[in-house]
Amino acid sequence: MISEGKSYAKLGKHKNAISFFDKALKSDPQNADALYNKGMSLIQLKKSKDAVACFEKILEKDPNHVLALNNLGNSYAEQQQFERAINLYEKALKVDPTYVPVLYNKGIAEIGVGKYDEALLCFNRSLSIEPENVSATYFKGLVLGKQKKHNDALLCFDKVIEKEPENFEALFYKATSLAELGKHQDAVILFDKVLKVNPKNGTVIYSKARSKAELGEDREALELLAQAILYYGKTIKGWAIKDSVFNRLKDDLRFKAVVK
C-alpha cells in the first residue's frame, strides 16, 4: 500500500497517494514511512497543518528521524517561525551532520533571523560536501552581498549563471553587486536582460533607475523611477525618498513630481 501511494505521489496524484498511506496507517498507525510520505503529499496539497501533525507523530516515536525533523523545520520556516525551525534543524544535524538538505535549510532560516555568519557557515559546509550545489552557491552569494562582500558575492553568482544561464534571480543579484561596486554600466546591461523576461518588475526597474542616477543620466533615471512607482506604488516611493543615491535630484521638481 505504501509503495502504491509513493507511485501516485511521483505522478503528482497526491490525493490518491494519501488514500493508500491512510490504508497503511489503519493497520499500523505508527508506520513512519507512511506518515512521512503522507506528510510530504499533504505539503504538495498546501495542507501544512496536517503535514505537521504527521511529522510530529513520527517524532513522538523516533525523536531522531532526520527527514521528519527537516520537514517539520521547513513547515515552521514557511510560517516565518525561524527560531523553531533552526532548533529542529540543529537536532537533525546532531544525528547526521553531513545531511546537505538540513544544512541548506538551516542556512536559509539563519538568513531569516539576520544571522549571516551562521548562514554562511551552513552554506560553506553544504558546498564542502556538494561543491556543485547551485542553490547553496546562490544563497551563499546572497549572504555575502548582505555582508557587503560584493566581489565574493559576484564569484558565487557567476558560478550559478555558468550552470544556469537563465537564472534571472542570480542575474539580478549579480547586477546589484556590480552596482554596489560602482560598475553601473555593466549592472544596467544585466538589469535589461532581466527586464526582457519580466518587464514589469518594479524592484529591477528601481535598481536600474539607481544606476542611471549614479551615471548622471537623470532623465532616464526619473523615467524609470516613475515606471517602478507605477507598478509598486508607495513601496518604491518610500525607497526613493530615503535613498541617498537620489540626493542630488531631491530638489529637482521632476523628482518631487514623481514621488508626490
FENJO-V129919 format. One record per residue. RES is the residue in three letters. SS is DSSP state (a for helix, b for strand, c for the rest). PSI is psi in degrees with one decimal (NA if undefined). BURIAL is 1 if it has 9 or more other ideal C-beta (glycine too) atoms within 8 Angstrom, else 0. Layout:
RES_SS_PSI_BURIAL ; RES_SS_PSI_BURIAL
//
This chain:
MET_c_-41.5_1 ; ILE_a_-42.0_1 ; SER_a_-40.2_0 ; GLU_a_-42.5_0 ; GLY_a_-42.1_1 ; LYS_a_-37.3_1 ; SER_a_-43.5_1 ; TYR_a_-38.2_1 ; ALA_a_-40.1_1 ; LYS_a_-29.0_0 ; LEU_c_-2.0_0 ; GLY_c_10.4_0 ; LYS_c_75.7_0 ; HIS_a_-30.4_1 ; LYS_a_-42.3_0 ; ASN_a_-41.3_1 ; ALA_a_-45.5_1 ; ILE_a_-35.1_1 ; SER_a_-36.2_1 ; PHE_a_-38.4_1 ; PHE_a_-38.6_1 ; ASP_a_-37.8_1 ; LYS_a_-42.1_1 ; ALA_a_-37.8_1 ; LEU_a_-20.7_1 ; LYS_a_-38.4_0 ; SER_a_-20.9_0 ; ASP_c_82.6_0 ; PRO_c_-19.4_0 ; GLN_c_10.8_0 ; ASN_c_110.7_1 ; ALA_a_-36.8_1 ; ASP_a_-45.5_0 ; ALA_a_-42.6_1 ; LEU_a_-42.8_1 ; TYR_a_-48.1_1 ; ASN_a_-32.2_1 ; LYS_a_-43.7_1 ; GLY_a_-41.8_1 ; MET_a_-38.2_1 ; SER_a_-37.1_1 ; LEU_a_-36.5_1 ; ILE_a_-43.1_1 ; GLN_a_-27.9_1 ; LEU_c_8.6_1 ; LYS_c_29.0_0 ; LYS_c_69.9_0 ; SER_a_-35.9_1 ; LYS_a_-41.6_0 ; ASP_a_-36.0_1 ; ALA_a_-43.6_1 ; VAL_a_-41.8_1 ; ALA_a_-37.7_0 ; CYS_a_-47.2_1 ; PHE_a_-38.6_1 ; GLU_a_-36.1_1 ; LYS_a_-37.3_1 ; ILE_a_-45.2_1 ; LEU_a_-21.6_1 ; GLU_a_-37.6_0 ; LYS_a_-37.6_0 ; ASP_c_89.7_0 ; PRO_c_-12.6_0 ; ASN_c_19.0_0 ; HIS_c_103.1_1 ; VAL_a_-44.3_1 ; LEU_a_-39.7_0 ; ALA_a_-42.4_1 ; LEU_a_-44.2_1 ; ASN_a_-48.4_1 ; ASN_a_-28.5_1 ; LEU_a_-39.8_1 ; GLY_a_-41.6_1 ; ASN_a_-38.9_1 ; SER_a_-42.3_1 ; TYR_a_-38.2_1 ; ALA_a_-39.4_1 ; GLU_a_-26.1_0 ; GLN_c_12.0_0 ; GLN_c_16.5_0 ; GLN_c_70.1_0 ; PHE_a_-37.5_1 ; GLU_a_-42.1_0 ; ARG_a_-40.2_1 ; ALA_a_-46.4_1 ; ILE_a_-39.7_1 ; ASN_a_-41.5_1 ; LEU_a_-40.7_1 ; TYR_a_-39.2_1 ; GLU_a_-36.9_1 ; LYS_a_-41.8_1 ; ALA_a_-39.1_1 ; LEU_a_-22.7_1 ; LYS_a_-31.8_0 ; VAL_a_-44.3_0 ; ASP_c_91.9_0 ; PRO_c_-11.8_0 ; THR_c_10.6_0 ; TYR_c_105.1_1 ; VAL_a_-43.0_1 ; PRO_a_-36.2_0 ; VAL_a_-43.9_1 ; LEU_a_-44.9_1 ; TYR_a_-47.5_1 ; ASN_a_-37.2_1 ; LYS_a_-40.0_1 ; GLY_a_-43.4_1 ; ILE_a_-40.8_1 ; ALA_a_-37.4_1 ; GLU_a_-35.4_1 ; ILE_a_-40.0_1 ; GLY_a_-27.3_1 ; VAL_c_10.2_1 ; GLY_c_17.8_0 ; LYS_c_80.6_0 ; TYR_a_-33.8_1 ; ASP_a_-42.8_0 ; GLU_a_-39.6_1 ; ALA_a_-44.5_1 ; LEU_a_-39.2_1 ; LEU_a_-42.7_1 ; CYS_a_-45.4_1 ; PHE_a_-36.3_1 ; ASN_a_-40.6_1 ; ARG_a_-40.3_1 ; SER_a_-45.1_1 ; LEU_a_-21.9_1 ; SER_a_-25.0_0 ; ILE_a_-42.0_0 ; GLU_c_83.3_0 ; PRO_c_-22.0_0 ; GLU_c_12.6_0 ; ASN_c_107.6_1 ; VAL_a_-42.7_1 ; SER_a_-43.6_0 ; ALA_a_-38.2_1 ; THR_a_-42.5_1 ; TYR_a_-49.1_1 ; PHE_a_-30.3_1 ; LYS_a_-41.8_1 ; GLY_a_-42.4_1 ; LEU_a_-45.1_1 ; VAL_a_-44.3_1 ; LEU_a_-36.0_1 ; GLY_a_-42.5_1 ; LYS_a_-27.3_0 ; GLN_c_8.3_0 ; LYS_c_21.6_0 ; LYS_c_70.0_0 ; HIS_a_-32.7_1 ; ASN_a_-41.4_0 ; ASP_a_-37.5_0 ; ALA_a_-41.2_1 ; LEU_a_-40.1_1 ; LEU_a_-40.0_1 ; CYS_a_-47.8_1 ; PHE_a_-34.6_1 ; ASP_a_-39.1_1 ; LYS_a_-41.2_1 ; VAL_a_-47.4_1 ; ILE_a_-32.3_1 ; GLU_a_-38.2_0 ; LYS_a_-30.8_0 ; GLU_c_79.5_0 ; PRO_c_-23.2_0 ; GLU_c_19.0_0 ; ASN_c_93.0_1 ; PHE_a_-23.0_1 ; GLU_a_-42.8_0 ; ALA_a_-39.3_1 ; LEU_a_-41.6_1 ; PHE_a_-46.4_1 ; TYR_a_-27.0_1 ; LYS_a_-43.0_1 ; ALA_a_-42.6_1 ; THR_a_-34.0_1 ; SER_a_-42.0_1 ; LEU_a_-42.1_1 ; ALA_a_-41.4_1 ; GLU_a_-26.9_1 ; LEU_c_5.2_1 ; GLY_c_9.9_0 ; LYS_c_69.1_0 ; HIS_a_-33.1_1 ; GLN_a_-45.3_0 ; ASP_a_-37.8_1 ; ALA_a_-44.0_1 ; VAL_a_-39.3_1 ; ILE_a_-42.6_0 ; LEU_a_-38.6_1 ; PHE_a_-40.7_1 ; ASP_a_-37.2_1 ; LYS_a_-40.6_1 ; VAL_a_-40.5_1 ; LEU_a_-20.5_1 ; LYS_a_-31.5_0 ; VAL_a_-38.0_0 ; ASN_c_77.8_0 ; PRO_c_-11.4_0 ; LYS_c_19.5_0 ; ASN_c_104.6_1 ; GLY_a_-34.4_1 ; THR_a_-43.1_0 ; VAL_a_-42.3_1 ; ILE_a_-42.8_1 ; TYR_a_-42.8_1 ; SER_a_-39.6_1 ; LYS_a_-39.4_1 ; ALA_a_-40.3_1 ; ARG_a_-45.3_1 ; SER_a_-38.5_1 ; LYS_a_-38.7_1 ; ALA_a_-42.1_1 ; GLU_a_-28.7_1 ; LEU_c_-2.9_1 ; GLY_c_12.5_0 ; GLU_c_73.8_0 ; ASP_a_-42.7_1 ; ARG_a_-47.2_0 ; GLU_a_-39.0_1 ; ALA_a_-44.7_1 ; LEU_a_-37.8_1 ; GLU_a_-42.5_0 ; LEU_a_-40.0_1 ; LEU_a_-43.4_1 ; ALA_a_-38.7_1 ; GLN_a_-42.6_1 ; ALA_a_-40.7_1 ; ILE_a_-35.0_1 ; LEU_a_-37.5_0 ; TYR_a_-36.7_1 ; TYR_a_2.3_1 ; GLY_c_-128.9_0 ; LYS_a_-31.9_0 ; THR_a_-49.7_0 ; ILE_a_-39.4_1 ; LYS_a_-45.5_1 ; GLY_a_-43.0_0 ; TRP_a_-48.0_1 ; ALA_a_-41.7_1 ; ILE_a_-34.6_0 ; LYS_a_-13.9_0 ; ASP_c_121.0_0 ; SER_a_-20.0_0 ; VAL_a_-32.7_0 ; PHE_a_8.8_1 ; ASN_a_-40.0_0 ; ARG_a_-22.4_0 ; LEU_a_-4.4_1 ; LYS_c_-18.1_1 ; ASP_c_-2.8_0 ; ASP_c_129.8_1 ; LEU_a_-30.0_0 ; ARG_a_-40.0_1 ; PHE_a_-46.1_1 ; LYS_a_-36.9_1 ; ALA_a_-36.2_0 ; VAL_a_-40.8_1 ; VAL_a_5.9_1 ; LYS_c_NA_0
//
